[in-house]
Amino acid sequence: VEFLYCDLASMKSIRQFVQQFRAKNCPLHVLVNNAGVMLVPERKTEDGFEEHFGLNYLGHFLLTNLLLDALKQSGTHSHNARIITVSSATHYVGKLHLNDLQSRCSYSPHGAYAQSKLALVLFTYRLQHLLTANGSHVTANVVDPGVVNTELYKHVFWIVKVVKWMTAWLFFKTPEEGASTTIYAAVSPEVEGAGGCYLYNEERTKSADLAYDEELQRRLWTESCKMVGISDEASRLP
């Protein structure tokens, strides 16, 4: 096991990480996008992005795109490289405000978090479409880990913390249980070659209807490329 530092809230850090990884000339068979914050007060990343959108979504968007070549080179016809992105059931109530992705007009921690998680599902579906169109041996899937007992809840109201403390043993998954579907997506033969899936409890299930809107997927992808400063090569594909 090796550790390379990467701050998903910093575009500079992400680029430095990718540079260090490439220098190792290692294959890349599995990429798990799992960083995140939840319900944080209104604040910005060092690049000026609203933190939920900048860290939860844009950081993973840039990281994945910068590592795509390594993934494509590592995947084969019989063993695809895999991209697993961790979203949340919160995406079902999320709305994507393309004219205000930074939540500048009216900030809501819940709204911003839900939007970031919806963006991850839209991104995954668009990414799989592009990978298929290019004939790449890479699959992209999105995972809902369920309600997991972690420090992610440190910004919720104190009364919620008390309820969580009292009921976590009954209603919350342990971190190990929460990781099971991500691990399933990363290594299970059952999903070999299958991409564009929303997985919950190690089963394929339906995501929010909005996430299947291909025009919204395309528009988000194009806007995301502009925001992180990469070329939108996908604009030349259907």
N, C-alpha and C positions, 0 to 999 in steps of 0.2 A: 504494500500500500504506500502510495506517495501522496503528499499534500501539496497542492499549488493554490496560492491565495487568489481569490476572485471576489470582488465586491460587486454584486449584481445591481447596486444602486449607482454605479460609476461606469460610464462608457469607457473611460480611460483604463480603468482596472480590468474590464472585460477584454479589451484589445490587448493589454499586456499579458493577461492570462493565456489567451489564444496563441500569442507569439511564443510564450514559454512552452506551451504544449506542443506546438508544431516543431519546435527545436528538438524535441525528444524523438521525433520520427516514429511515434507509436501509432498502431492502428486504433480506431475508435469504433467499437461495436455497439456501445450503449451510451446514450446521453439521457440523464434524468434531470428534468428541470423542476426543482423542488423548493427553491428559495421563496420567501414571502413574508409580508407583514400583514396585519389585520387590524382594522378599526383604529389606525393611528390618528392623532390630531393632525390638522392641516399643516403640512410642511412639504418641502421640496428636496429632491436629490441634488447633488452637486452640479448636475447638468440643467437644473431648473424644472424638472418634471415633478408633477404631483407624485408623492411617494408610492402610493399603491400602484398607479399606472406605470411609473418609471421602474420600480423594482420588480413587482410581480410579473408585469407583462413585457415592457420594452427591454429590460435586461435580458430576459430569456429569448426574446425575439432576435436581438443582436447576437447573443452568444450562439444560438442555434445556426443562424445564417453564416457566421464566421467559421463554424465547424462543419458545415455541410460537405465541403470537399473531402475532408478526412473521413466522414461517415460514408460518403459515396464510394471512396476508394477501399473501404473496409468491408462493405457489404458484398455478398455474392448471391447468385441465383438461389442456392439452397439455404443460405444463412444470411438473411437481410440484417443490416445494421438497424438499430431501433432508437427512436426518439420517443421518450415518455414525458409528458407534461402534466403536472399535477394541478388540477383545477379544484372546484368545490361545487357542492349542490347549490351554493349561493348564486351561481351563474344563472339558475332558473329564474331568478327575480331581477337579474341585471339588465340594464339598458345601456346601449352604446351611444354616447353623444359625440358624433363625429365632429361637430362644430365646437365642442367644448370637452375634449378628452382629458384636459387637465383639471376639470371640475372648478373652474375659476368663478363661474356665475353663482353657484350656490353649492358650497361644499357640504357633503354628508359622508362621514366615515363609512357607513353601511353601503351607500350608493357607490362610492369610489371603489370599495373592495369588491362589490358584486360586479361592477363594470370590468375591473381588471381580470376577474375570473372568467367572465363571458368572453373577453378578448382572447384569452388563452385557448378557449374552445374554437372560436372562429379561426384563429391562427393555425391551429392544428389541422383543421379540415382543409384550409387553403393550402397549407404546406403539403399535405398528402396528395392533393390534386396536382400540384406542381411536380412532386416527385414521380408520380405515375406518368405524367405527360413527358417527363424526361427519361423514362425507362430506368430510373435509379433503383438500386437494390437497397432501399431504405424505407422503413415504414414509420409513420408518426401516429401515435395514439394519445388520448387524453384520459386521465384517471381522476376519479372522485374517491378520496381516501375515507370519506365518512367523517363523523365527529370524533376527533382524536384528542386525548388528554395531553396537551403540550403547553408550552409557554406562549403559544400564539394568542392566547386569550388575555394577556396581561393588560391590554388597553380597554377591556370591557368595564362596565360600571361595577362598583363594589358589590352590589346586591347580586349581580350575575356571578361574580367570583364566588360568593358564599354558596349560591345554589350549585354551582359547578363543583365546589369542594365537597358538598354533601351528597351529590348524585353521580359524580364521575364514575364511581365503581360500577354503577348500574347502567348508565346510558352512554358513556364514552368508551371508545376503543383505546387500548393501550397503544403507544407508539409502534410497537411490533405489529399489532393487528392492523393499524392504520397503514403500515408499509406493505402489507401483503399483496394488495392489488397492483401496486407499483412494481413489486418484484415479479409478480405473475406476468405483467406486460413486458418486463425486461428479458425474461428467460424462458417462459413457457413455450413448448413446442406447439401448443394449441393456437397461438396467435402468430405463428410464423407466416410471414407474407401478408398478414392482415393489417391494414392501416385505415386511418380515418374512423377509428372506433372510440366510443365513450364507454369506459369500463368502470363498473362499481361492484364491489364484492366478487371480483374475479369473473364477472359476466358482462357481456356487451348489453348496453341499455341505451335508451333514447335520451339525448340531451334536449335542451330547450329548443323549441321550434325556430326561434330567431337565429340560432347558431348555424342552421342549414341554409341561410340566406346567402347565396353565392355572390351576389352583388355587394352585400355588406362585407363579406370576406375579402373580396378584391379591394374595396375602398379602404378597409382597415390596413391591409397589407401595404398598399401604396403609400398611405399616410405614415405608416410605421417606418418605411424605408427612408422617407424624408426626415423624420424625427431623429433617427439614429445615424443618418448620414451614409447610407449604402445605396448602391444602384438598384433600381427596381427592374431586374432582368425578367421578372415574371410578367411585366407589362406586355411583353412580346408573345406571351402564351395565352391560350384561350382561358 
